[in-house]
Amino acid sequence: MSDQPNGYNPMRWDCREDGCFNYKKRPKIEVFSACLPGKIAFGDIDATTEVGGNELSLEWKEAPKPLSVGQRLMFERLTDDGRKTVLILAGDARTMQITHAALFKQGQFKTWKPYTLEQAKEFLQRWATWAQAHPHRVMSP
């Protein structure tokens, strides 16, 4: 039995033994590029979860830099109704040292500010508590 909390889900791929994960396991989503209009493309989301019909996505960046126009528009539009929040973290993914965070909530971008891993954990706990207290229910016709 694990002493980790429920939901603990580490990556089990070992690049030293199994080879390059991106080469062997990452879907090659670029093969769908001709299926979408103009320069629109699929992107990856680093992590996502749902609680009570509310969604929270995490996006990871190496540094606090401006987002591409497409990513910014997508996050503004996806968060506009208040059911989805996007937390963007910047730092070293290998060590999980976080230096900055930004947020998309209700269609608005809350700019980069200094942040730590502990602050990110506190934010996630607050979000989960809020999401449980504010479930989204879809009404039947």
N, C-alpha and C positions, 0 to 999 in steps of 0.2 A: 504494500500500500504506500502511496506517495504522501509525503508530508507537504506537498505543494497545494495551494488553494485550487478549488474548482476552476476549470477554464485554463489552467496552465498548459500551454501548447507550444513547446519549443520546436524549432526546426530540427529535424532528425537527420538531415543530409550532412554527410561529412565529405567535403571537397577533396580531402587528402586521400580518402578511400574510394569515393564514388565518382570523382572527376568534377568538372565545372558544372554547377547547377544550372547556370544560365544557358549553357549549350545543350545540356541533356534534358532539362525539365521545364524550362520557361517556355510557355506557348509562344509561337512566332506570330504574334497578333498582326504583324505588318502584312501578312498574306491577305488580310481583309481590307486593305487600304482602298482598293478600287470599289468596294461596296458602299462607301460613304461619300457624300457630296463634297466637292471642293477639296480643301486641305484638311478637312476634319479627319481625325484618326482616333483609334482606340488608345487609351493610356492605361497605365496600371495604377492601382490604388494599393498602397503599402499594407494597410490593415483596415478592416471595417467590422462593425458589430451593430447589433440591433437590440434595443430593450424597449418593450412596450410599443412597438411601432415607430420608435424614434431611432434614427441611425447616426452613428458617429464613425467618421473615417479619419484615419491618420495618414498623413503624407510626410515623408522624410526627405529632407534636403541636407546637403553637406554644409551649406552656409546660408545665412539669412539674405537671400537675394530676391530680386523681383521675379514673379511667376511669369510664365509665358502668357500671352493674351488669351490663348485658347483655354489654358488651365484656369486662369482667373475668371473668365466668363462662365465656364462650366461650374466652378465652385459657387459663384454668385447665384447662378440660376438654380442649382441643386439645393441650396440652403435657403432659398427665398421663402418657402412656406413654413419654416421653423421646425420641420421634422428632422432635418439633417443638419449636422454640424461637422465641420472639417477642422481638425487641429493639425497644423503644420509645425513639425519640429525640425530644428536644424542642429547638426552636431555630427559626432563620429558614431556611425552605426555599429562599428566593430566593438567599441567600448561602451556604447550607450551613454556617452557623455553628451548631454544636451546643452547647447549654448543659448538658443533663442527659440521662441515660439510665435506663431501668428494664428489667427482664427478666422474662419468664415462662419458667420451665424446670421440667420435671417437676411441673407443676401448681401451682407456687409462684410468687408474685409477689415479686420482689426490688425493693425500693422505689427511688425516684428518687435519683440521686446526681449530683454535678457530673461533666460529661463533655465531651470535645472530639471534633472530627472525627477527629483522629489516633487517639484511643482507640477510636472506633467502627471505624476501619479495622483496627486491631490485633485487636479482638474478632472481626471477620469473618474475618480470616486464621486466627486460632486455631480458630474454629468449623469452617472449611473443612478444616483439617488434622485435627481431631478426627473430622469426618464421613467423611473418606476412610479413616481408620483404623478406623472402626466402622460398616461398611456394614450396612444392615438388609436381611436376606433373608427373603422370604416363602416358607415351606415349602409344597410341594404336598401335597394330601390323599393 
